[in-house]
Amino acid sequence: MRQATTFDETVLSAPDGRWTMHSVRPGADLAGLVLGYQGYVERGGPVLCQREVSTTLIPVVINFGPVFRVDSSGTGRGPEDLRSFVAGLDGGPAAVASTGASFCMQVDFSPPGAYRFFGLPMREFAGDIVPLDALLGDDFRRLADVLFCATDWTSRFALLDGFVRARLRRHPAPSPQVAWAWRQLNRSQGRERIDALAARVGWSRKHLADRFAAEIGRPPKTVARLLRFEHLHGLLGTGETPDWSALAHDCGYADQAHLVREFRHFAGITPGDYMNERRLRD
């Protein structure tokens, strides 16, 4: 993979200047593996708390500032103070609070990208939040040092991109059968039949579930549920109350009651409460 040297950077800031978000797209050759890089600076003030719903995105957070207080329903451990960490697939909804001043970077991986980056079975930290130094050791500590000492965001993104590319070259990709099944599920937004996927790759449904869980993080049925919710969540606006019945049909749910159950599972609250919370925040 060729080292990317330039980035198309987007910068967003709060009207009061309290926080600034820098975002860049990785090179096109990393498509399907790395979804984005971000840098975030928060300059003090009252504690900020944000609801994070479940997603297929695997975030790797490199934190140079104070710890985050993270309360994830998936871990069952209650609130934890975390510095740099990765959130595994299907970790459940989480509340993330900053202490009022933050300085961090984030890499967003797809599940196949995270599998290559970490070089580990993804089921080992699915549903969990794990400190990065426990997974990457001295490599991570050296990276954090050089990123912290860099004098500008362009340099930081170039260093981070180089580190990501080196690890992707070092480890194998998912098996062709699992990679294909993931793409089909992703493209169909979770609506492909699992038995049909197994038949297409020439495996039993059980064997596909085992290999998929090892290389993606969860069995395909669970990932399909998560993809349907992710599609639903992406369709929600911030204005009038949606037509939940129509959305249930469009997103592959049996009915509105099915949608509500799945929404509560992956977001932690009902759709109506979530929309009210979102309007207040926006």
Secondary structure, DSSP 8 states (H G I E B T S, - for coil): --------EEEEE-TTSSEEEEEE---GGGTTTEEEEEEEEEE--S-EEEEE---S-EEEEEE-SS-EEEEETTT-S--EEESSEEE-TT---EEEEE-SEEEEEEEEE-HHHHHHHH-S-GGGTTT-EEEHHHHHHHHHHHHHHHHHH-SSHHHHHHHHHHHHHHHHHHS----HHHHHHHHHHHHTTT-S-HHHHHHHHT--HHHHHHHHHHHHSS-HHHHHHHHHHHHHHHH--SSS---HHHHHHHTT-SSHHHHHHHHHHHHSS-HHHHHHHHHHH-
